[in-house]
Amino acid sequence: MPTDPLPTDPLPTDALLSSAVLDHVGTEEADIDARVRFLTQVLGHRLLRWGTHVVTGRRIAMLADPAGMKLELMEVDAVRGELDHVAYRVPDVDAAHAALLASGCTEIRAPFDLLAARARSSLLAEPTGSRLQLVAYAPDSPDLT
């Protein structure tokens, strides 16, 4: 039975977006303290910083595993069980944000500064509904691994 092959040619995109690399994954946590303890004490993650979620005002924790991959834990009352977002590091958040809007993404949060992270960020929904964060760090950001 023939199947449609997956597209192998990349969609036309701005050169700016072709350098985007995976930065971190964000998860919801009902017991953020227990999760931080487990990840740091059992799995050897390093706590990079505590912060405050820009929308909910609840706590977040940014951690890095021993290889440097980052995980953002976001405190919630009840876990929905969904991946919250995937973040991509780009050189210019504002330009990448505009390019993604032009390519069919929907704005959730316009570019803004994350003071605790020493970064610029934005949040969009992909055409499929998945949430995508863009982030660009200052050289002295505590989130750089």
C-alpha positions as CSV (number, residue, x, y, z in Angstrom):
1,M,0.0,0.0,0.0
2,P,1.7,3.3,-1.1
3,T,2.0,6.0,1.4
4,D,2.7,9.7,0.9
5,P,6.3,10.4,1.6
6,L,7.2,12.9,4.1
7,P,8.5,16.2,2.6
8,T,12.3,16.3,2.5
9,D,12.7,19.8,1.1
10,P,12.6,22.4,3.8
11,L,9.9,25.0,3.6
12,P,11.1,28.4,2.4
13,T,12.4,30.2,5.4
14,D,14.3,33.3,6.4
15,A,18.0,32.5,6.9
16,L,17.6,33.9,10.4
17,L,15.4,30.9,11.3
18,S,17.6,28.3,9.7
19,S,20.1,28.9,12.6
20,A,17.5,28.3,15.4
21,V,18.7,25.6,17.8
22,L,16.7,23.8,20.5
23,D,17.2,25.6,23.7
24,H,15.0,24.0,26.3
25,V,11.7,22.2,27.0
26,G,9.1,23.5,29.5
27,T,7.0,21.3,31.7
28,E,4.2,21.9,34.3
29,E,4.9,20.9,37.9
30,A,2.4,20.7,40.7
31,D,5.2,20.1,43.2
32,I,8.1,22.1,41.8
33,D,10.3,21.7,44.9
34,A,10.1,17.9,44.8
35,R,10.9,17.9,41.1
36,V,13.9,20.1,41.6
37,R,15.2,18.0,44.4
38,F,14.8,14.8,42.4
39,L,16.5,16.2,39.3
40,T,19.4,17.7,41.2
41,Q,20.0,15.0,43.8
42,V,19.2,11.9,41.8
43,L,19.8,12.8,38.1
44,G,22.6,15.2,38.6
45,H,21.0,18.3,37.0
46,R,22.3,21.7,38.0
47,L,19.8,24.4,39.1
48,L,20.6,27.5,37.0
49,R,18.1,29.8,38.6
50,W,14.7,30.4,40.2
51,G,12.4,32.9,38.5
52,T,8.9,34.1,38.2
53,H,6.6,33.2,35.3
54,V,5.8,36.3,33.4
55,V,2.1,35.5,33.0
56,T,1.1,33.5,36.1
57,G,3.4,35.0,38.7
58,R,4.2,31.5,39.9
59,R,7.7,30.1,40.3
60,I,9.8,28.6,37.6
61,A,13.1,26.8,37.9
62,M,15.6,26.5,35.0
63,L,17.9,23.4,35.2
64,A,20.5,21.9,33.0
65,D,21.4,18.2,32.8
66,P,25.0,17.0,32.8
67,A,25.2,17.4,29.0
68,G,23.9,21.0,29.2
69,M,20.3,20.4,27.9
70,K,17.9,22.7,29.8
71,L,14.6,22.0,31.4
72,E,12.2,24.7,32.5
73,L,9.9,23.7,35.3
74,M,6.8,25.9,35.7
75,E,4.7,25.7,38.9
76,V,1.0,25.1,38.4
77,D,-1.9,24.1,40.6
78,A,-2.9,21.1,38.4
79,V,-0.8,19.5,35.7
80,R,-2.7,19.3,32.4
81,G,-0.2,16.6,31.3
82,E,0.8,18.4,28.1
83,L,4.2,19.7,27.0
84,D,4.0,23.4,27.5
85,H,6.4,24.6,24.9
86,V,9.6,24.0,23.0
87,A,12.1,26.9,23.0
88,Y,14.5,27.8,20.2
89,R,17.6,30.0,20.7
90,V,17.9,32.6,17.9
91,P,20.2,35.5,17.4
92,D,17.4,38.1,17.1
93,V,14.0,37.4,18.8
94,D,12.2,40.4,17.2
95,A,13.2,39.5,13.7
96,A,12.6,35.8,14.1
97,H,9.2,36.5,15.8
98,A,8.2,38.6,12.8
99,A,9.3,35.9,10.3
100,L,7.3,33.3,12.1
101,L,4.2,35.5,12.1
102,A,4.6,35.9,8.4
103,S,4.9,32.1,8.0
104,G,1.6,31.5,9.7
105,C,2.3,31.3,13.4
106,T,0.0,33.1,15.8
107,E,1.3,35.5,18.5
108,I,0.7,34.5,22.1
109,R,3.1,37.0,23.6
110,A,5.0,39.7,21.7
111,P,8.8,40.0,22.2
112,F,9.6,41.0,25.8
113,D,12.6,41.1,28.2
114,L,13.2,38.3,30.7
115,L,15.2,40.2,33.3
116,A,16.1,37.2,35.6
117,A,17.3,35.3,32.6
118,R,19.1,38.3,31.0
119,A,17.3,37.4,27.8
120,R,14.8,38.5,25.2
121,S,11.9,36.2,24.4
122,S,8.5,35.7,22.7
123,L,5.9,33.0,22.5
124,L,4.0,31.9,19.4
125,A,1.6,29.1,18.4
126,E,2.6,27.0,15.4
127,P,-0.1,26.4,12.8
128,T,-0.6,23.0,14.4
129,G,-1.2,24.6,17.8
130,S,2.1,23.6,19.4
131,R,3.6,26.5,21.5
132,L,7.0,27.8,20.4
133,Q,9.2,30.1,22.4
134,L,12.0,32.2,21.0
135,V,14.9,33.2,23.2
136,A,18.1,35.2,22.8
137,Y,20.5,35.5,25.8
138,A,22.9,38.2,26.9
139,P,26.4,36.9,27.2
140,D,26.3,37.0,31.0
141,S,22.9,35.1,31.2
142,P,22.7,32.6,34.0
143,D,20.7,30.3,31.6
144,L,23.6,29.8,29.3
145,T,25.3,26.4,29.6
